[in-house]
Amino acid sequence: MSTYSSSTDSAVLFAAIAQNDETAFEALFRKYRSSVYAVAFKWVKSVYLSEEITQDVFISIWVSRARLDLVKDPQAYLYASVFNKVSRCMKKESNKARIMQAYLQQTKEYSNETEEAISANDTNKIINHAIDQLPAHKKRIFKLSRQQGQGYDAIGQLLQLSPHTVKSHLTKAVKSVRHYVKGHSLLLATLIFLMV
């Protein structure tokens, strides 16, 4: 049985896991468990949800292990998996509360607009629909920036794009989302930038 240390290269671990090596999987888990948990906790602010996301990330890696030898950048793959799990969790657990909080804040500052009394569910649907209208690459950049708080350099590294290209895509994505949301509500046009 092979032994792996915390310094073993991720690509080596991925290649071994693709061959059903449970020891390599355990080594990968030990190596990245804390950082996966930290990223998850940064966004969901819940011990329970962060643990659940961490567990889901590694379960997904093991379940899809047959394809791991095709992955060129294991670390990027791992953190993209974290991001996807966090995004799903935030949609389910956080968005309604965050939208409601932003809505209540706007009530204090813009009482005229808030008389529209938009429900949190309707707001969530409109914003999510606006984001879903974006092309796949712009949607991913938008979510990485606005939901995960990543900067141009970090997103560029993850997606293998220049920071300038990331900024250009993000600017266009924000413009598209703003335009869509403005068509539904002036309040929502303000809310979307507080929510994401």
Residue frames as qw, qx, qy, qz and C-alpha x, y, z in Angstrom:
[[0.000, 0.888, 0.460, 0.000, 0.00, 0.00, 0.00],
 [0.410, 0.488, -0.025, 0.770, 1.40, 3.41, -0.98],
 [0.358, -0.654, -0.408, 0.526, 1.97, 6.10, 1.61],
 [0.247, 0.693, 0.227, 0.637, 1.29, 9.73, 0.85],
 [0.357, -0.348, -0.388, 0.775, 2.32, 12.77, 2.85],
 [0.115, 0.842, 0.364, -0.381, 0.81, 16.24, 3.09],
 [0.046, -0.671, 0.374, 0.638, 3.46, 17.41, 0.61],
 [0.459, 0.168, 0.802, 0.342, 2.42, 14.90, -2.07],
 [0.104, 0.130, -0.352, -0.921, 1.48, 16.74, -5.26],
 [0.583, 0.283, 0.391, -0.653, -2.27, 17.00, -5.89],
 [0.633, 0.444, -0.437, -0.460, -1.88, 15.68, -9.44],
 [0.234, 0.251, -0.934, 0.098, -0.25, 12.52, -8.07],
 [0.300, 0.121, 0.754, -0.572, -3.12, 12.09, -5.59],
 [0.633, 0.395, 0.047, -0.664, -5.75, 12.64, -8.29],
 [0.527, 0.395, -0.693, -0.293, -4.09, 10.09, -10.58],
 [0.091, 0.111, -0.951, 0.274, -4.01, 7.54, -7.76],
 [0.440, 0.233, 0.540, -0.679, -7.61, 8.24, -6.72],
 [0.627, 0.399, -0.295, -0.600, -8.65, 7.69, -10.36],
 [0.514, 0.232, -0.823, -0.065, -7.22, 4.18, -9.91],
 [0.747, -0.482, -0.355, -0.289, -9.41, 3.61, -6.79],
 [0.534, 0.129, -0.570, 0.611, -6.58, 4.25, -4.32],
 [0.463, -0.784, -0.390, -0.136, -8.36, 4.94, -1.02],
 [0.638, -0.430, -0.130, 0.625, -5.09, 5.87, 0.70],
 [0.285, 0.181, 0.241, 0.910, -4.57, 8.66, -1.84],
 [0.255, -0.676, -0.457, -0.519, -8.14, 9.82, -1.25],
 [0.612, -0.687, -0.320, 0.227, -7.53, 9.95, 2.51],
 [0.541, -0.199, 0.039, 0.816, -4.33, 11.92, 1.89],
 [0.071, 0.434, 0.367, 0.820, -6.20, 14.39, -0.34],
 [0.446, -0.740, -0.451, -0.224, -8.88, 14.74, 2.34],
 [0.633, -0.562, -0.198, 0.495, -6.29, 15.42, 5.06],
 [0.453, 0.025, 0.183, 0.872, -4.43, 17.87, 2.82],
 [0.038, -0.309, -0.322, -0.894, -7.43, 20.01, 1.81],
 [0.319, -0.596, -0.736, 0.028, -10.13, 19.41, 4.42],
 [0.288, -0.582, -0.332, 0.685, -9.28, 22.52, 6.50],
 [0.059, -0.224, 0.267, 0.935, -8.99, 24.89, 3.55],
 [0.195, -0.354, -0.743, -0.534, -12.20, 23.59, 1.94],
 [0.329, -0.645, -0.648, 0.238, -13.98, 24.07, 5.28],
 [0.249, -0.463, -0.124, 0.842, -12.51, 27.59, 5.67],
 [0.046, -0.037, -0.487, -0.871, -13.69, 28.67, 2.21],
 [0.301, -0.494, -0.760, -0.297, -17.16, 27.25, 2.88],
 [0.359, -0.615, -0.538, 0.451, -17.40, 28.87, 6.31],
 [0.191, -0.196, 0.082, 0.958, -16.29, 32.25, 4.95],
 [0.229, -0.133, -0.475, -0.839, -19.45, 32.34, 2.84],
 [0.515, -0.433, -0.657, -0.341, -22.12, 30.35, 4.65],
 [0.151, -0.486, 0.429, -0.746, -21.15, 31.40, 8.22],
 [0.850, -0.276, 0.102, -0.436, -22.41, 28.12, 9.66],
 [0.274, -0.461, 0.844, -0.034, -20.39, 25.30, 11.21],
 [0.690, 0.195, 0.669, -0.198, -23.03, 22.73, 10.26],
 [0.675, 0.709, 0.104, -0.175, -23.37, 23.89, 6.64],
 [0.160, 0.798, -0.573, -0.098, -19.60, 24.24, 6.22],
 [0.430, -0.288, 0.854, -0.049, -19.08, 20.68, 7.42],
 [0.720, 0.415, 0.523, -0.192, -21.81, 19.47, 5.11],
 [0.509, 0.823, -0.180, -0.178, -20.28, 21.29, 2.12],
 [0.087, -0.658, 0.746, 0.053, -16.82, 19.91, 2.94],
 [0.584, -0.025, 0.805, -0.102, -18.21, 16.39, 3.12],
 [0.688, 0.620, 0.309, -0.220, -20.13, 16.86, -0.16],
 [0.287, 0.826, -0.435, -0.214, -17.02, 18.11, -1.96],
 [0.151, -0.474, 0.867, 0.042, -14.99, 15.04, -1.06],
 [0.647, 0.229, 0.699, -0.201, -17.86, 12.63, -1.68],
 [0.610, 0.743, 0.043, -0.273, -18.24, 14.15, -5.16],
 [0.133, 0.721, -0.661, -0.158, -14.53, 13.71, -5.82],
 [0.377, -0.202, 0.902, -0.054, -14.67, 10.04, -4.83],
 [0.659, 0.453, 0.533, -0.277, -17.88, 9.39, -6.80],
 [0.597, 0.791, -0.039, -0.129, -16.42, 10.97, -9.96],
 [0.515, -0.627, 0.511, 0.283, -12.93, 9.51, -9.42],
 [0.766, 0.242, 0.519, 0.291, -12.86, 7.68, -12.77],
 [0.430, 0.830, 0.193, 0.297, -12.57, 11.06, -14.53],
 [0.407, -0.876, 0.096, 0.241, -9.94, 12.57, -12.24],
 [0.667, -0.199, 0.416, 0.585, -7.00, 11.54, -14.44],
 [0.387, 0.633, 0.428, 0.516, -8.38, 13.98, -17.06],
 [0.221, -0.958, -0.166, 0.076, -8.14, 16.95, -14.67],
 [0.605, 0.540, -0.156, 0.564, -5.24, 19.24, -15.59],
 [0.050, 0.472, -0.399, 0.785, -5.33, 21.46, -12.50],
 [0.477, -0.358, -0.794, 0.116, -6.47, 19.45, -9.44],
 [0.185, -0.300, -0.462, 0.814, -6.39, 22.43, -7.08],
 [0.268, 0.069, -0.192, -0.942, -8.56, 24.55, -9.39],
 [0.500, -0.205, -0.751, -0.379, -10.90, 21.57, -9.82],
 [0.385, -0.328, -0.749, 0.428, -11.16, 21.15, -6.05],
 [0.031, -0.320, -0.309, 0.895, -11.95, 24.82, -5.39],
 [0.357, -0.037, -0.453, -0.816, -14.38, 24.99, -8.30],
 [0.480, -0.312, -0.815, -0.092, -16.18, 22.08, -6.61],
 [0.236, -0.365, -0.567, 0.700, -16.21, 24.02, -3.33],
 [0.140, 0.151, -0.079, -0.975, -17.59, 27.07, -5.12],
 [0.429, -0.170, -0.663, -0.590, -20.37, 25.04, -6.75],
 [0.444, -0.396, -0.781, 0.191, -21.42, 23.48, -3.44],
 [0.153, -0.334, -0.362, 0.857, -21.30, 26.86, -1.67],
 [0.220, 0.011, -0.324, -0.920, -23.35, 28.48, -4.45],
 [0.474, -0.315, -0.744, -0.350, -26.05, 25.84, -4.20],
 [0.411, -0.410, -0.670, 0.463, -26.08, 26.10, -0.43],
 [0.061, -0.221, -0.151, 0.962, -26.26, 29.89, -0.49],
 [0.342, -0.164, -0.500, -0.778, -29.17, 29.76, -2.89],
 [0.548, -0.389, -0.731, -0.123, -31.01, 27.36, -0.61],
 [0.546, -0.486, -0.534, 0.425, -30.06, 28.72, 2.80],
 [0.360, -0.360, -0.147, 0.848, -28.87, 32.29, 2.54],
 [0.123, 0.260, 0.411, 0.865, -30.38, 34.22, -0.30],
 [0.289, -0.706, -0.568, -0.309, -33.84, 34.65, 1.18],
 [0.516, -0.696, -0.290, 0.406, -32.47, 36.01, 4.45],
 [0.421, -0.221, 0.165, 0.864, -29.93, 38.25, 2.72],
 [0.029, 0.435, 0.516, 0.737, -32.51, 39.63, 0.31],
 [0.382, -0.771, -0.502, -0.088, -34.90, 40.31, 3.17],
 [0.523, -0.553, -0.137, 0.634, -32.14, 42.09, 5.11],
 [0.271, 0.014, 0.326, 0.905, -31.30, 44.27, 2.11],
 [0.140, -0.601, -0.604, -0.504, -35.00, 44.92, 1.55],
 [0.447, -0.767, -0.416, 0.198, -35.45, 46.09, 5.15],
 [0.450, -0.365, 0.056, 0.813, -32.39, 48.36, 4.86],
 [0.115, 0.251, 0.477, 0.834, -33.83, 49.91, 1.71],
 [0.245, -0.728, -0.625, -0.134, -37.13, 50.43, 3.52],
 [0.404, -0.685, -0.223, 0.564, -35.42, 52.91, 5.82],
 [0.286, -0.349, 0.289, 0.845, -33.70, 54.81, 3.02],
 [0.162, 0.013, -0.559, -0.813, -36.22, 54.60, 0.21],
 [0.347, 0.258, 0.733, -0.525, -39.69, 54.44, 1.71],
 [0.558, 0.468, -0.080, -0.681, -41.35, 55.42, -1.58],
 [0.461, 0.356, -0.754, -0.305, -39.84, 52.51, -3.51],
 [0.021, 0.075, -0.961, 0.267, -40.48, 50.02, -0.74],
 [0.559, 0.202, 0.345, -0.726, -44.20, 50.66, -0.94],
 [0.594, 0.284, -0.605, -0.448, -44.06, 48.21, -3.86],
 [0.709, -0.309, 0.518, -0.364, -43.87, 45.54, -1.13],
 [0.674, 0.400, -0.592, -0.188, -41.96, 43.02, -3.21],
 [0.908, -0.375, 0.144, -0.123, -41.84, 39.62, -1.52],
 [0.336, -0.639, 0.664, 0.196, -38.46, 38.01, -0.89],
 [0.692, 0.123, 0.699, 0.134, -39.42, 35.02, -3.03],
 [0.545, 0.799, 0.251, 0.026, -40.35, 37.16, -6.03],
 [0.019, -0.921, 0.368, 0.126, -37.15, 39.17, -5.61],
 [0.543, -0.396, 0.720, 0.176, -35.06, 36.01, -5.47],
 [0.706, 0.404, 0.572, 0.109, -36.70, 34.65, -8.63],
 [0.395, 0.918, 0.043, -0.018, -36.11, 37.84, -10.60],
 [0.160, -0.824, 0.528, 0.124, -32.47, 38.14, -9.56],
 [0.611, -0.197, 0.752, 0.151, -31.73, 34.46, -10.18],
 [0.671, 0.593, 0.442, 0.053, -33.48, 34.64, -13.53],
 [0.223, 0.951, -0.193, -0.090, -31.36, 37.66, -14.48],
 [0.326, -0.629, 0.692, 0.140, -28.17, 35.80, -13.55],
 [0.698, 0.107, 0.705, 0.065, -29.35, 32.67, -15.39],
 [0.587, 0.784, 0.176, -0.100, -29.72, 34.69, -18.60],
 [0.057, -0.831, 0.497, 0.244, -25.97, 35.33, -18.69],
 [0.764, 0.414, -0.494, -0.032, -23.73, 33.22, -20.93],
 [0.906, -0.302, -0.261, 0.137, -22.05, 30.44, -18.93],
 [0.642, 0.127, -0.249, 0.714, -18.61, 32.08, -18.64],
 [0.064, -0.511, 0.077, -0.854, -20.03, 35.47, -17.63],
 [0.734, -0.535, -0.208, -0.363, -22.35, 33.80, -15.11],
 [0.861, -0.193, -0.302, 0.360, -19.41, 31.99, -13.53],
 [0.397, 0.268, -0.194, 0.856, -17.30, 35.16, -13.33],
 [0.347, -0.580, -0.090, -0.732, -20.27, 37.11, -11.91],
 [0.829, -0.486, -0.232, -0.148, -20.83, 34.51, -9.19],
 [0.770, -0.026, -0.280, 0.573, -17.13, 34.22, -8.35],
 [0.209, 0.352, -0.124, 0.904, -16.93, 38.00, -7.99],
 [0.380, -0.452, -0.035, -0.806, -20.26, 38.91, -6.43],
 [0.850, -0.399, -0.180, -0.293, -21.06, 35.84, -4.35],
 [0.899, -0.163, -0.202, 0.353, -17.61, 34.54, -3.47],
 [0.253, -0.947, 0.083, 0.178, -15.87, 37.91, -3.28],
 [0.784, -0.052, 0.304, 0.538, -12.99, 36.89, -5.54],
 [0.003, 0.778, -0.184, -0.601, -10.84, 39.59, -7.18],
 [0.657, 0.666, -0.216, -0.280, -9.89, 39.82, -10.85],
 [0.150, 0.601, -0.785, 0.006, -6.51, 38.13, -10.29],
 [0.436, -0.124, 0.845, -0.284, -7.95, 35.19, -8.34],
 [0.745, 0.449, 0.338, -0.359, -10.74, 34.64, -10.89],
 [0.498, 0.725, -0.421, -0.224, -8.23, 34.94, -13.74],
 [0.073, -0.458, 0.883, -0.076, -6.02, 32.29, -12.16],
 [0.578, 0.098, 0.736, -0.338, -8.94, 29.94, -11.58],
 [0.703, 0.582, 0.339, -0.228, -10.33, 30.32, -15.10],
 [0.629, -0.081, 0.440, 0.636, -6.97, 30.84, -16.83],
 [0.283, 0.832, 0.336, 0.339, -7.90, 34.31, -18.07],
 [0.355, 0.243, -0.204, 0.879, -6.13, 37.66, -17.77],
 [0.085, -0.481, -0.563, 0.667, -7.44, 40.02, -15.04],
 [0.172, 0.269, -0.206, -0.925, -8.34, 42.48, -17.82],
 [0.355, -0.118, -0.780, -0.501, -10.50, 39.85, -19.54],
 [0.260, -0.413, -0.816, 0.311, -12.16, 38.99, -16.22],
 [0.005, 0.420, 0.275, -0.865, -12.91, 42.68, -15.60],
 [0.261, 0.131, -0.468, -0.834, -14.36, 43.08, -19.09],
 [0.370, -0.255, -0.859, -0.244, -16.62, 40.01, -18.72],
 [0.217, -0.440, -0.697, 0.523, -17.72, 41.09, -15.23],
 [0.097, 0.300, 0.027, -0.949, -18.55, 44.63, -16.41],
 [0.380, -0.010, -0.607, -0.697, -20.72, 43.23, -19.20],
 [0.366, -0.305, -0.878, 0.050, -22.35, 40.71, -16.85],
 [0.104, -0.412, -0.521, 0.740, -23.22, 43.38, -14.27],
 [0.224, 0.209, -0.214, -0.927, -24.61, 45.61, -17.01],
 [0.405, -0.124, -0.776, -0.467, -26.80, 42.77, -18.32],
 [0.316, -0.393, -0.810, 0.299, -28.10, 41.83, -14.88],
 [0.014, -0.362, -0.291, 0.885, -28.77, 45.48, -13.98],
 [0.291, 0.087, -0.427, -0.852, -30.64, 46.02, -17.25],
 [0.413, -0.254, -0.842, -0.238, -32.81, 42.94, -16.73],
 [0.287, -0.423, -0.701, 0.497, -33.57, 43.77, -13.11],
 [0.050, 0.224, 0.067, -0.971, -34.35, 47.44, -13.86],
 [0.356, -0.120, -0.606, -0.701, -37.10, 46.24, -16.15],
 [0.499, -0.405, -0.765, -0.035, -38.77, 44.59, -13.16],
 [0.451, -0.831, -0.317, 0.077, -38.23, 47.05, -10.35],
 [0.186, 0.829, -0.268, 0.455, -36.23, 50.16, -9.50],
 [0.617, -0.652, 0.367, -0.245, -35.79, 48.84, -5.97],
 [0.968, -0.033, 0.214, 0.129, -34.45, 45.53, -7.23],
 [0.613, 0.677, -0.149, 0.380, -31.86, 47.31, -9.34],
 [0.136, -0.759, 0.458, -0.442, -30.43, 48.64, -6.07],
 [0.834, -0.374, 0.311, -0.260, -31.03, 45.43, -4.14],
 [0.953, 0.266, -0.109, 0.100, -29.08, 43.18, -6.45],
 [0.470, 0.602, -0.424, 0.486, -25.80, 44.87, -5.63],
 [0.414, -0.560, 0.489, -0.525, -26.47, 44.60, -1.91],
 [0.945, -0.097, 0.164, -0.265, -27.52, 40.97, -2.19],
 [0.928, 0.292, -0.119, 0.199, -24.56, 39.64, -4.19]]
